[in-house]
Amino acid sequence: MPHGKCVEFPCRNGGYCIDMVYTYKCRCPVGYTGEHCETGQQLARQGVHAAPIRLVTRPRPNPCARRPCGDYGTCESSRTTFTCKCNTGWTGHTCKTKLEVAAYLGKKLGNFATFDEDVAGEIYALDENTLFIKRFTYAGKAPDAFFWAGRNGDTPSDDGELISLNPSDPQPLKAYSNEDLILPLPSGLKVSDIRWLSVWCRSFAVNFGSLTLETGAAGPTPQTIRRLPRGPHMVGSGPITLLTDRTVEIQDFSYDGSAPDTFFYVGKGTPSSRGTKIPDENGSLEPLRRYRRKTLTLTLPEGMSWYDVDYLSVYCLTAAVNFGHVEIPASIKQSILPSYVAQQVQMTAPQVIEGIPHGPHMVGSGPITLLTDRTVEIQDFSYDGSAPDTFFYVGKGTPSSRGTKIPDENGSLEPLRKYRRKTLTLTLPEGMSWYDVDYLSVYCLTAAVNFGHVEFPASVKQSILPPYLAQQVQMTAPQVIEGIPHGPHMVGSGSITLLTDRTVEIQDFSYDGSAPDTFFYVGRGTPSPRGTKIPDENGSLEPLRRYRRKTLTLTLPEGMSWYDVDYLSVYCLTAAVNFGHVEIPASIKQTRRLPSFAAQQSGLISPVAARGRLLQNCETFSDGVFNVAWSVAPGSIFISLMGAVNAGTYMSFGLSGSNHSSQMVGADVVVAWIEKSTGAARAVDYSLRDRSQCSGQSGVCPDIRVGGTNDVENMVGSITNGITTITFSRKLKTGDMLDKQYYSDGRSQFIIWGIGDVDDQGIVYKHSLRTQGNLRMNFGRSPADNCSPVLPPTSTLNAATTKGWEPSIISGKDTNEFTIQLGPSGGSQGYTAITGELSWGIAFYVNGMLIPELVLKRGETYRFRVETGNNPSSPAEYHPVYIADDATGGYAQRSDAERSQLQIYFGIDASGNPVPEAAGTLCEFMSGDGDPENYATFEAYKEAELSLNCHRPRKAGVFTWTPDSSTPDLVYYQCYQHRYLGWKIHVVDDFS
């Protein structure tokens, strides 16, 4: 179908139109000429005039008919041109060039020098924390030989650190012959720390083979190169990062989508059609669509890497034009993170597959999760237990007796007993993995019958977490489980968090306290008197008292852990009745992910407040006041905010609005607090779109108010000893357009934080503490605890220095002109003390005074000059004034129902919009560095700290207002856009 310039069929007399992107060309039939084939020609044959020749339309030849891609590619036609999609291992315009590049294994450090025991192998750094040894050989005869790394000197010695293939169970090296090995480095040791690597026999202090590394040798990391320059069709981008040797991230990519046959291309030399077309971010090879500042991740075709190419281009095939490209510098190619490590270390999430279908003897299950390459969790497993010789079986092909019997959840090889919706964790025998088997079956040997099985998809096997990496990448963090269900005597709870291997937090616990001899109990099997009584939150073993939605922290007795028990119960000894219990999931006991109780800090921080310290990293942002702890798990980040703050005060933390500095506007943060009225913990995803209250689509807004989603998960929180701790998780990349991505690959990111007030409706106000300067965090760093203790608030810290500034009054008896401007709210001394309400941090100033009460007389006319900002595109500079019986303000934020209850006296028209006279150029009193809390009076504060700053040209909004007999005794001057900026107008019949 014609398109572009040919869509209007400009060629006459059967001419064929050729689209040239920006113009066209007519190919004329025999006998015609001219730009549009409009002129007939005379044929000089026997002097006879040629009659016009009728064009016979023939099918357009298929450019792929001659098989230009040969045997090593697939031809794709596009009108008169073709493109070859090359098979793996081949490249070039017609797929004639064979790729001879070996798979990239990371940055090569060198080869083992052989001294004894046949040691040999090539050593690569996969990243800063992982080594790869290719074709490793070792005779295996020594009794105590290990991989051994040293930080000092040039030759191996006893002064080294052991590196094990399995860090949880280091074993001497066995015999190897040309095998590939991955070595995760121990915590605290990086590739850049290593001076030599040896196969070292500890018993005899003998070096069997070693490599001395160059000083400063480091492992590969993602490499950022320059951006795509601005080019035709609005092509351009932000920074480009080579994530691995086959993947690239292009930030803020733009292209108007209007040119035909435009693709991402890579190749040797300079951009041309001889390069290779690569898929877009969705894996498609269709022409590129329109993009506007979109961040994309592209992957090179199988068998290619950035070592094989010199450029990445946005290339138009039809016009043979390069719209823009970036070169791949040769200097960084040896420092790219290999895709091999991306598969082995980064993409290591447990894999969920379908459950066992319902079969004979009530066999069936819920979802099955491959936790590592040897362990599996089966949810809600059922079997009636009546068949003889029935076991869990695994094997190749289809279920049969030729498979392998595997132990049950207790490690037993006895026939299976009865199960009813039980969650189990099974482990394959030593030396086996899910890579070696095709199914998991419930199999009866006597009858040779498969009661039900599930197959393992090949695609899933490639993403299972290897056990030797499980401890390296799995989170070590508190684990949230279900709560105690509602039972007798009003027993029940909210979610339960296993804080460490000996402590637990129970949220919203209730019990009416009326039963005798009732205690918290733990034990094996099911709840009974044979269990163990554990102390309450105060360490007492007295019978439990009454609780109503109380959050408790309990600690197991010395020598016990959650790995040793199956349940936590509220148990009545006298009646031998279990009032309610929760089971400890087998998966937690199997993987032993809980932090150690011994890791808790003694002193000021309680076990609940210490929750954040049990994550792998911690930083102090305000000494004694605010700490942030975090751990990165596959695909997610767990964050704990710890602050010396009370209920009704929020803590916020997140990613900056700028990639170059710590910036509030544009930031993506989580705001967390404890509600004053209920004591419940809250954590909400916020988008900071401007330096103002949330109004419409602007300001400091929860994501859900501006078209996004609340992506906070697994939130728990409490206050203990005056320290608020709120822990939550979030996906590294949520998919919400308002959320920024947390990186775990070593890249640093600018962050912001803040502390301030929040009201019972969840409305946040301006921070009282915030980020100072530029702060950068590497969330994927090696674990490091750099926190100092958070100190409980003291009465001295929390007490106001005075009872607040004296309210100001301006009487209409003294003046009939009022100038309304903006200024700081004066903290707890000013707006909050005067009104009893929280403040965003700014307030109205009238005639230079902070929110004075105006006293006006009915029948008198008053003139108001408004200089509070008239820029509706910037909420921080737009504060129209209105007068109404509205004690709160923020008319723009109110619902129609709320608006209908208000009486407006000036400033808002019939459509609900501010009148022009209600806004004027912004004049604002700006504060110095002094704290208003240090001043006894507003006058002293204003004289020492404030100065007036007005935008130019200066033009006030001017209106007059005459209160009359219908005006009530009390009205308010307020801000149309934001709440809590204005105050009272008293209307009187006479000045007394």
Secondary structure, DSSP 8 states (H G I E B T S, - for coil): ---GGGGG----TT-EEEE-SSSEEEE--TTEESTTS-EE----BTTB--------------TTTT-TTTTSEEEEEETTEEEEEE-TTEESTTS-EE-------SEEEEE-EE-STT-EEEEEEEETTEEEEEEEEE----SSEEEEEESSSSS--SS-EEE-SSTTS------EEEEEEEEE--TT--GGG-SEEEEEETTTTEEEEEEE--TT------EEE------GGG-B-S-EEE-SSSEEEEEEEEE-S-SSSEEEEEESSS-STTSEEE--TTS--S----EEEEEEEEE--TT--GGG-SEEEEEETTTTEEEEEEE--GGGGGGS--HHHIIIIIS---EEE------GGG-B-S-EEE-SSSEEEEEEEEE-S-SSSEEEEEESSS--TTSEEE--TTS--S----EEEEEEEEE--TT--GGG-SEEEEEETTTTEEEEEEE--HHHHTTS--HHHHHHHS----EEE------GGG-B-S-EEE-SSSEEEEEEEEE-S-SSSEEEEEESSS-STTSEEE--TTS--S----EEEEEEEEE--TT--GGG-SEEEEEETTTTEEEEEEE--HHHHHHT-S--GGGS--SSS-TTGGGGGGSSEEEEEETTTEEEEEEEETTEEEEEEEES--TTEEEEEEE-S-SSS--STTEEEEEEEE-TTT--EEEEEEEE-SSSB-BTTBSEEEGGGTT-----EEEEEEEETTEEEEEEEEESS---TT------SS--EEEEEEEEEE-TT--EEEEEEE--S-EEE-TTS--EEE--------HHHHS-SSS-----EEETTT-SEEEEEEEE--GGGTHHHHHSS---SEEEEETTEES-EEEEETT--EEEEE-S-B-TT-GGGB--EEEES-SSB-GGGS-HHHHHT--EEESB-TTS-B-GGG----EEEEE-S--GGG-SSHHHHHHHHEEEEE-SS---EEEEE---TTS-SEEEEEESSSBS--EEEEEESS--
